[in-house]
Amino acid sequence: MDVWAQLANGFAVALTAQNLMWALVGVTLGTAVGVLPGVGPAVTVALLLPITTKVDASGALIMFAGIYYGAMYGGSTTSILLNTPGESATIVTAMEGNQMAKRGRAGPALATSAIGSFVAGTIATVGLTFLSPLVVELGLKFGPPEYFALMIVAFTTVSSVLGDSTLRGMAGLFLGLAIGLVGIDNQTGQARFSYGVPQLLDGIEVVTIAVGLFAVGETIYFASKMNQVQEKLEEVSGSIWMKWDDWKRSWKPWLRGTVIGFPFGSIPAGGAEIPTFLSYAIERKLAKDPEEFGHGAIEGVAGPEAANNASSTGAMVPLLTLGLPTSATAAILLSAFQQYGLQPGPLLFEANPALVWGLIASFYVGNVMLLVLNLPMVGLWVKLLAIPKPQLYAGILVFATMGVYGMRQSPFDVFLLYAVGLVGFLMRRYGFPAAPVIVGMILGPLAEEQMRRALAISQGDPMIFLNHPLSASLLAVAVAVVVVPGLWRHFGPRRKAG
């Protein structure tokens, strides 16, 4: 069946009344958490993971995806009006957007952000629609050695790009791998790392770890820094609509930002931060008046916002087709799939085409919803910034506790939640990324299973991983991801000095 027919079937799923409701809930929540400083999409999706026990897979995943790309829209509001990026990907937006707000042009800044996000999100979704089947065709050629090598690529790339230090990323990864091994070994029946605790024999729930690290850990971290920064909210005065000159200056940056952001989201290259800074640098070079940058240039909002949203949609390509998360939120989405017994990858497109294509079709629908939600209702979103931080953070902790306890009614899970939350706080405090822990915990058992299958096929010969060209190539990529940045840092400065 061709792409058009699959997409038509996907719209039939996405446009049902129930899934439209979940899409609206997702993009509304996403916009809200994007606006609120310190509450990002990873925290929100982690917080809502317990609902997977009550909601069908299509509806829940459509909602989670809506939260992900909806937060990219909402993050610009905080950056422009408060000069406090709600997401790390909106740091660049704050540089020019807040200057525009101070000059009384908050409306056009918010408008170019919302329209640019819509343009970029829609074009990137078209890219997702037509690129995914091509990647799936490649993925269907994978055997156990190739899958194991692909998992190693996932481990190394996520550890290297999600954080400031490869070593710290690797430390988080190995912590996740260790957590993933807890429980009964499926092949030998032996208990591993349970230490005589009966509750650990079934393994540790991904939801508990995800909510602990992201919701509890992040909340404690932001609460600890609550009074360290003085915030001043700029008012939205005048019309929110763009003038003709604003349109002329924005449409090219929207397209350029999309072209930059989508590929960066589709590969493990550091999330949305790199393409937003790259887009800003390009717009500054191409500007007729570069001196305006730093004082409220609309191109400096339009381009990075488009790159930001294109990148978040691009991240769905490796997640859906190969099961590779390229951002913290994508790692949480991966755990959401697993809560339903689904493993993203080539076989998912064959086994559950209605779910996958319904999810892709919901991106088109969600982008239209977001445009309607963001432009006319900007005043409502601004009011969210008036929520007192103590009540906000306390509410997050209450919902986290209720969600985790409600899954199995186990006091042990609540104890574990806050123990993991404390670890998450310490990791955040000392610069250890949390996403590799989730990736290691989810993909570790799968990597172990594929390694055992490959070694069974080769009768214990580890050379099977190098004898297969595709798996050898993937392992070479994994080695390069770890080694090349270190060599560049070591030899690059010397060459410049010489």
ROKOL-777929 format. One line per 5 residues: number of its first residue (from 0); their letters; for each residue y, z, x of C-alpha. Coordinates in Angstrom, 2 decimals, padded with zeros to 5 digits. Example, Ala and Ser with C-alpha at 12.3 -4.5 7.8 and 13.67 -1.06 7.14 Angstrom:
<pts>
0) AS) -004.50/007.80/012.30 ~ -001.06/007.14/013.67
</pts>
This chain:
<pts>
0) MDVWA) 000.00/000.00/000.00 ~ 003.37/-000.97/001.47 ~ 006.33/001.33/002.09 ~ 008.22/000.24/-001.03 ~ 005.29/001.03/-003.31
5) QLANG) 004.75/004.40/-001.62 ~ 008.45/005.22/-001.92 ~ 008.41/004.28/-005.62 ~ 005.50/006.68/-006.14 ~ 007.46/009.28/-004.18
10) FAVAL) 010.44/008.95/-006.52 ~ 008.08/009.39/-009.46 ~ 007.17/012.78/-007.95 ~ 010.70/013.77/-006.84 ~ 012.35/012.86/-010.15
15) TAQNL) 010.18/015.09/-012.33 ~ 012.21/017.83/-014.03 ~ 010.48/020.59/-012.08 ~ 010.99/019.01/-008.64 ~ 014.60/018.09/-009.46
20) MWALV) 015.16/021.76/-010.21 ~ 013.62/022.82/-006.89 ~ 015.69/020.21/-005.03 ~ 018.86/021.55/-006.66 ~ 017.88/025.14/-005.84
25) GVTLG) 017.16/024.13/-002.24 ~ 020.39/022.24/-001.54 ~ 022.47/024.92/-003.32 ~ 020.86/027.70/-001.28 ~ 021.16/025.57/001.85
30) TAVGV) 024.88/025.05/001.33 ~ 025.37/028.76/000.65 ~ 023.50/029.92/003.77 ~ 025.30/027.29/005.84 ~ 028.62/028.75/004.68
35) LPGVG) 027.64/032.36/005.40 ~ 028.00/033.15/009.13 ~ 024.81/034.48/010.67 ~ 022.52/033.30/007.85 ~ 020.99/029.97/008.84
40) PAVTV) 018.29/027.75/007.34 ~ 015.54/029.19/009.57 ~ 016.27/032.71/008.30 ~ 016.38/031.55/004.68 ~ 013.19/029.49/004.75
45) ALLLP) 011.40/032.36/006.52 ~ 012.71/034.75/003.88 ~ 011.39/032.54/001.06 ~ 007.96/031.82/002.58 ~ 006.26/034.47/000.40
50) ITTKV) 007.00/032.37/-002.72 ~ 004.36/029.90/-001.52 ~ 001.84/032.12/-003.31 ~ 003.49/031.30/-006.68 ~ 005.06/027.79/-006.43
55) DASGA) 003.17/024.48/-006.11 ~ 003.29/022.73/-002.74 ~ 005.54/019.79/-003.71 ~ 008.20/021.97/-005.31 ~ 008.27/024.55/-002.52
60) LIMFA) 008.44/021.99/000.30 ~ 011.16/020.01/-001.50 ~ 013.14/023.24/-001.83 ~ 012.61/024.24/001.82 ~ 013.67/020.78/003.04
65) GIYYG) 016.74/020.98/000.79 ~ 017.67/024.30/002.40 ~ 017.31/022.71/005.85 ~ 019.60/019.73/005.45 ~ 021.82/021.50/002.88
70) AMYGG) 022.72/024.10/005.50 ~ 024.08/021.31/007.69 ~ 026.60/020.52/004.94 ~ 027.58/024.16/004.38 ~ 027.93/025.04/008.06
75) STTSI) 031.00/022.84/008.36 ~ 032.90/024.91/005.77 ~ 032.69/028.06/007.89 ~ 033.52/026.15/011.07 ~ 036.60/024.51/009.56
80) LLNTP) 038.04/027.44/007.61 ~ 036.93/030.41/009.70 ~ 036.43/028.88/013.17 ~ 033.02/030.58/013.11 ~ 030.12/028.10/013.23
85) GESAT) 027.50/028.99/010.63 ~ 025.03/026.95/012.68 ~ 025.00/026.17/016.41 ~ 025.11/022.48/015.50 ~ 028.58/022.92/013.94
90) IVTAM) 030.26/024.34/017.06 ~ 031.92/020.99/017.74 ~ 033.14/020.74/014.15 ~ 034.99/024.04/014.61 ~ 036.91/022.65/017.59
95) EGNQM) 038.79/020.01/015.59 ~ 038.18/021.10/011.99 ~ 039.83/024.50/012.38 ~ 042.85/022.89/014.04 ~ 043.13/020.53/011.05
100) AKRGR) 042.97/023.54/008.71 ~ 045.75/025.29/010.62 ~ 047.90/022.18/010.15 ~ 047.32/022.28/006.39 ~ 044.66/019.53/006.42
105) AGPAL) 041.59/021.63/005.57 ~ 040.91/019.40/002.52 ~ 040.54/016.10/004.45 ~ 038.49/017.92/007.13 ~ 036.06/019.22/004.51
110) ATSAI) 036.00/015.82/002.78 ~ 035.21/013.78/005.90 ~ 032.53/016.34/006.75 ~ 030.88/016.10/003.30 ~ 031.10/012.30/003.00
115) GSFVA) 029.99/011.80/006.61 ~ 027.03/014.10/005.99 ~ 026.09/012.04/002.93 ~ 026.38/008.72/004.78 ~ 024.43/009.96/007.80
120) GTIAT) 021.81/011.75/005.71 ~ 021.16/008.66/003.57 ~ 020.94/006.23/006.52 ~ 018.72/008.67/008.43 ~ 016.44/009.01/005.39
125) VGLTF) 016.06/005.21/005.36 ~ 015.05/005.50/009.03 ~ 012.56/008.25/008.15 ~ 011.11/006.06/005.37 ~ 010.37/003.05/007.57
130) LSPLV) 009.68/004.75/010.91 ~ 007.12/007.28/009.61 ~ 004.38/004.71/008.74 ~ 004.65/003.23/012.25 ~ 004.19/006.63/013.90
135) VELGL) 001.31/007.38/011.52 ~ -000.50/004.20/012.60 ~ -000.28/005.40/016.20 ~ -001.41/008.90/015.23 ~ -004.52/007.60/013.45
140) KFGPP) -005.84/006.42/016.82 ~ -005.96/010.01/018.10 ~ -009.25/011.75/018.82 ~ -009.80/015.38/019.90 ~ -008.57/014.78/023.51
145) EYFAL) -005.40/013.08/022.25 ~ -004.73/015.79/019.69 ~ -005.14/018.51/022.31 ~ -002.76/016.66/024.66 ~ -000.29/016.26/021.79
150) MIVAF) -000.38/020.02/021.19 ~ 000.36/020.60/024.88 ~ 003.37/018.26/024.56 ~ 004.52/020.29/021.55 ~ 004.17/023.55/023.48
155) TTVSS) 006.10/022.35/026.51 ~ 008.87/020.50/024.70 ~ 009.58/023.25/022.19 ~ 009.55/025.89/024.95 ~ 011.86/023.80/027.12
160) VLGDS) 014.44/022.59/024.61 ~ 014.71/025.53/022.15 ~ 016.54/027.99/024.37 ~ 018.59/028.27/027.53 ~ 015.65/028.88/029.86
165) TLRGM) 012.28/027.14/030.15 ~ 010.73/030.33/031.53 ~ 011.93/032.37/028.56 ~ 010.74/029.66/026.19 ~ 007.31/029.75/027.82
170) AGLFL) 007.22/033.54/027.50 ~ 007.86/033.20/023.76 ~ 005.18/030.50/023.52 ~ 002.51/032.64/025.21 ~ 003.39/035.54/022.92
175) GLAIG) 002.80/033.22/019.96 ~ -000.47/031.94/021.43 ~ -001.68/035.53/021.85 ~ -000.76/036.40/018.23 ~ -002.59/033.26/017.03
180) LVGID) -005.81/034.46/018.68 ~ -005.88/037.76/016.76 ~ -008.81/038.05/014.33 ~ -012.35/036.74/014.01 ~ -013.26/033.71/016.13
185) NQTGQ) -014.55/031.05/013.72 ~ -017.21/029.75/016.12 ~ -018.62/032.91/017.70 ~ -017.82/035.46/014.98 ~ -016.41/037.84/017.61
190) ARFSY) -013.31/039.94/016.92 ~ -010.43/039.13/019.28 ~ -007.40/041.35/019.99 ~ -008.00/043.45/016.87 ~ -008.32/046.76/018.80
195) GVPQL) -010.41/048.28/016.03 ~ -007.70/047.85/013.38 ~ -009.41/046.51/010.21 ~ -006.20/044.85/008.94 ~ -006.14/042.63/012.03
200) LDGIE) -009.64/041.19/011.58 ~ -008.34/038.48/009.21 ~ -005.58/037.60/011.66 ~ -001.83/038.10/011.33 ~ 000.01/036.26/008.56
205) VVTIA) 002.42/033.60/009.81 ~ 004.82/034.65/007.06 ~ 005.02/038.20/008.42 ~ 005.83/036.99/011.93 ~ 008.30/034.34/010.73
210) VGLFA) 010.17/036.71/008.42 ~ 010.14/039.46/011.05 ~ 011.49/037.30/013.87 ~ 014.01/035.25/011.91 ~ 015.08/037.30/008.88
215) VGETI) 014.77/040.88/010.15 ~ 015.42/040.25/013.86 ~ 018.40/037.92/013.30 ~ 019.91/040.23/010.67 ~ 019.75/043.26/012.95
220) YFASK) 021.27/041.19/015.77 ~ 024.21/039.93/013.70 ~ 024.73/043.38/012.17 ~ 024.99/044.82/015.69 ~ 027.82/042.37/016.44
225) MNQVQ) 029.52/042.64/013.06 ~ 032.85/044.16/014.14 ~ 033.18/042.49/017.54 ~ 034.97/039.34/016.33 ~ 038.18/039.19/014.31
230) EKLEE) 037.99/036.44/011.70 ~ 040.89/034.71/009.96 ~ 040.16/032.55/006.92 ~ 042.35/029.44/006.63 ~ 043.40/028.49/003.10
235) VSGSI) 042.51/025.14/001.50 ~ 045.97/023.93/000.53 ~ 046.92/020.57/-000.96 ~ 044.49/017.82/-001.97 ~ 040.93/017.83/-000.68
240) WMKWD) 040.82/014.03/-000.85 ~ 041.20/011.80/002.18 ~ 044.09/009.36/002.54 ~ 043.53/005.68/003.36 ~ 044.28/006.34/007.03
245) DWKRS) 041.68/009.12/007.08 ~ 039.07/006.71/005.68 ~ 039.93/004.09/008.33 ~ 039.58/006.66/011.11 ~ 036.35/008.18/009.76
250) WKPWL) 033.96/005.40/008.77 ~ 033.17/004.19/012.31 ~ 032.56/007.74/013.63 ~ 030.21/008.31/010.66 ~ 028.10/005.30/011.65
255) RGTVI) 028.21/006.05/015.38 ~ 027.27/009.69/014.75 ~ 024.28/008.58/012.66 ~ 023.05/006.22/015.38 ~ 023.35/009.02/017.96
260) GFPFG) 021.93/011.86/015.86 ~ 018.80/010.31/014.33 ~ 016.97/009.51/017.60 ~ 017.80/012.94/019.03 ~ 016.31/014.59/015.96
265) SIPAG) 013.19/012.41/016.16 ~ 012.34/013.45/019.73 ~ 012.08/016.94/021.26 ~ 015.50/016.76/022.91 ~ 017.23/019.99/022.03
270) GAEIP) 017.98/019.82/018.30 ~ 021.36/018.87/016.88 ~ 023.60/020.44/019.53 ~ 023.31/017.64/022.11 ~ 024.04/014.71/019.73
275) TFLSY) 027.06/016.53/018.23 ~ 028.63/017.08/021.65 ~ 027.73/013.52/022.66 ~ 029.31/012.15/019.49 ~ 032.47/014.18/020.13
280) AIERK) 032.71/012.88/023.69 ~ 032.27/009.26/022.57 ~ 034.88/009.58/019.81 ~ 037.32/011.04/022.29 ~ 036.78/008.15/024.68
285) LAKDP) 037.19/005.53/021.95 ~ 040.20/007.17/020.27 ~ 043.55/005.37/020.26 ~ 045.23/008.72/020.88 ~ 042.90/010.96/022.95
290) EEFGH) 045.68/013.55/023.26 ~ 045.22/014.39/019.57 ~ 041.78/015.80/020.34 ~ 042.03/019.57/020.56 ~ 044.84/019.54/017.99
295) GAIEG) 042.98/018.35/014.89 ~ 041.64/014.80/015.30 ~ 039.66/013.79/012.20 ~ 037.28/011.67/014.32 ~ 036.20/014.90/016.04
300) VAGPE) 034.95/016.18/012.68 ~ 033.54/012.95/011.22 ~ 031.35/011.90/014.17 ~ 029.71/015.25/015.03 ~ 029.06/016.08/011.37
305) AANNA) 027.30/012.74/010.89 ~ 025.29/013.29/014.09 ~ 024.37/016.79/012.92 ~ 022.96/015.65/009.57 ~ 021.23/012.56/010.97
310) SSTGA) 019.53/014.79/013.53 ~ 018.22/017.23/010.90 ~ 016.70/014.34/008.92 ~ 015.32/012.75/012.10 ~ 013.49/016.01/012.85
315) MVPLL) 011.27/015.30/009.84 ~ 009.76/012.22/011.55 ~ 007.73/014.07/014.23 ~ 007.12/017.01/011.89 ~ 005.55/014.94/009.10
320) TLGLP) 003.79/012.29/011.19 ~ 002.53/014.29/014.19 ~ 003.01/017.94/013.24 ~ 005.58/018.43/016.04 ~ 008.57/020.70/015.27
325) TSATA) 011.75/019.86/017.20 ~ 013.91/022.74/015.89 ~ 013.56/026.36/014.83 ~ 013.75/025.47/011.13 ~ 011.18/022.70/011.58
330) AILLS) 008.83/025.30/013.09 ~ 009.24/027.46/009.97 ~ 008.65/024.39/007.77 ~ 005.43/023.79/009.70 ~ 004.29/027.29/008.76
335) AFQQY) 005.18/026.55/005.12 ~ 002.84/023.55/005.16 ~ 000.07/025.71/006.58 ~ 000.54/028.29/003.85 ~ -000.78/025.58/001.51
340) GLQPG) -003.63/024.65/003.82 ~ -001.83/021.44/004.86 ~ -001.49/020.24/008.44 ~ 001.36/017.74/008.97 ~ 000.16/014.66/010.84
345) PLLFE) -001.26/011.19/010.28 ~ -004.06/012.41/008.02 ~ -001.54/014.11/005.71 ~ -000.16/010.68/004.76 ~ -003.68/009.58/003.78
350) ANPAL) -004.86/012.81/002.14 ~ -001.64/013.77/000.28 ~ 000.54/010.63/-000.05 ~ 002.15/011.85/-003.29 ~ 003.32/015.07/-001.63
355) VWGLI) 004.65/013.39/001.55 ~ 006.42/010.51/-000.16 ~ 007.72/012.81/-002.89 ~ 009.26/014.94/-000.12 ~ 010.82/011.87/001.54
360) ASFYV) 012.18/010.61/-001.81 ~ 013.70/014.05/-002.45 ~ 015.93/013.53/000.60 ~ 017.69/010.65/-001.17 ~ 018.10/012.74/-004.31
365) GNVML) 019.21/015.84/-002.39 ~ 021.92/013.95/-000.50 ~ 023.51/012.84/-003.77 ~ 023.30/016.42/-005.10 ~ 024.97/017.74/-001.96
370) LVLNL) 027.86/015.31/-002.20 ~ 028.52/016.44/-005.77 ~ 028.14/020.12/-004.86 ~ 030.35/020.08/-001.78 ~ 033.47/018.08/-002.65
375) PMVGL) 034.49/019.34/-006.12 ~ 033.15/022.90/-005.61 ~ 034.63/023.73/-002.20 ~ 036.63/026.62/-003.72 ~ 033.42/028.29/-004.88
380) WVKLL) 031.82/028.08/-001.43 ~ 034.92/029.56/000.17 ~ 034.56/032.62/-002.07 ~ 031.15/033.32/-000.52 ~ 032.97/034.23/002.68
385) AIPKP) 034.38/037.27/000.86 ~ 030.91/038.88/000.53 ~ 030.98/042.11/002.59 ~ 028.70/041.81/005.61 ~ 026.94/045.21/005.22
390) QLYAG) 025.82/044.33/001.67 ~ 024.77/040.84/002.77 ~ 022.63/042.06/005.64 ~ 021.15/044.91/003.60 ~ 020.21/042.44/000.86
395) ILVFA) 018.41/040.21/003.37 ~ 016.35/043.16/004.64 ~ 015.46/044.24/001.08 ~ 014.29/040.73/000.12 ~ 012.34/040.41/003.37
400) TMGVY) 010.53/043.69/002.72 ~ 009.77/042.88/-000.92 ~ 008.53/039.38/-000.06 ~ 006.12/040.47/002.66 ~ 004.83/043.49/000.71
405) GMRQS) 004.36/041.36/-002.41 ~ 001.94/038.99/-000.67 ~ -000.91/041.48/-000.14 ~ 000.59/044.82/-001.31 ~ -000.15/046.14/002.18
410) PFDVF) 001.97/048.92/003.76 ~ 000.55/047.78/007.12 ~ 002.26/044.39/006.65 ~ 005.62/046.12/006.13 ~ 005.11/048.22/009.26
415) LLYAV) 004.20/045.06/011.19 ~ 007.23/043.24/009.71 ~ 009.70/045.73/011.15 ~ 007.85/046.03/014.46 ~ 008.10/042.25/014.82
420) GLVGF) 011.73/042.43/013.63 ~ 012.54/044.84/016.46 ~ 010.88/042.47/018.93 ~ 012.88/039.61/017.40 ~ 016.11/041.55/017.87
425) LMRRY) 015.31/042.23/021.54 ~ 014.39/038.55/022.06 ~ 017.69/037.45/020.54 ~ 019.60/040.04/022.55 ~ 018.13/038.89/025.87
430) GFPAA) 018.09/035.15/025.19 ~ 014.40/034.56/024.39 ~ 014.02/031.83/021.69 ~ 011.93/032.80/018.66 ~ 010.81/029.31/017.60
435) PVIVG) 008.20/028.93/020.42 ~ 006.49/032.10/019.12 ~ 005.96/030.46/015.71 ~ 004.87/027.17/017.28 ~ 002.37/028.94/019.55
440) MILGP) 000.99/030.99/016.68 ~ 000.52/027.97/014.38 ~ -000.56/025.28/016.83 ~ -002.48/027.54/019.24 ~ -005.65/027.83/017.10
445) LAEEQ) -005.49/024.08/016.36 ~ -005.19/023.28/020.07 ~ -008.15/025.55/020.80 ~ -010.23/023.84/018.12 ~ -009.44/020.33/019.43
450) MRRAL) -010.13/021.41/023.03 ~ -013.53/022.76/022.04 ~ -014.35/019.55/020.17 ~ -013.33/017.40/023.13 ~ -015.38/019.49/025.57
455) AISQG) -018.38/019.35/023.21 ~ -018.12/015.54/023.18 ~ -017.95/015.39/026.99 ~ -020.64/018.08/027.43 ~ -018.18/020.39/029.16
460) DPMIF) -016.48/017.84/031.42 ~ -012.69/018.56/031.42 ~ -012.02/015.09/032.86 ~ -012.26/013.74/029.31 ~ -008.57/014.62/028.92
465) LNHPL) -007.64/012.37/031.86 ~ -010.19/009.60/031.24 ~ -008.58/008.72/027.91 ~ -005.36/006.79/028.67 ~ -003.42/008.12/025.68
470) SASLL) -004.26/011.78/026.29 ~ -003.56/011.37/030.03 ~ -000.16/009.84/029.21 ~ 000.69/012.70/026.84 ~ -000.30/015.30/029.46
475) AVAVA) 001.90/013.48/031.98 ~ 004.80/013.73/029.51 ~ 004.15/017.47/029.12 ~ 004.22/017.98/032.90 ~ 007.39/015.91/033.19
480) VVVVP) 009.14/017.95/030.49 ~ 008.58/021.13/032.50 ~ 009.02/019.79/036.06 ~ 011.78/017.16/035.84 ~ 014.61/019.43/034.58
485) GLWRH) 013.91/021.90/037.40 ~ 013.89/019.16/040.02 ~ 017.11/017.73/038.58 ~ 018.84/021.12/038.75 ~ 017.63/021.60/042.32
490) FGPRR) 018.34/018.18/043.81 ~ 021.15/016.93/041.53 ~ 023.93/019.17/042.92 ~ 022.84/018.46/046.50 ~ 023.07/014.71/045.99
495) KAG) 026.54/015.03/044.50 ~ 027.64/017.30/047.35 ~ 026.26/014.84/049.91
</pts>
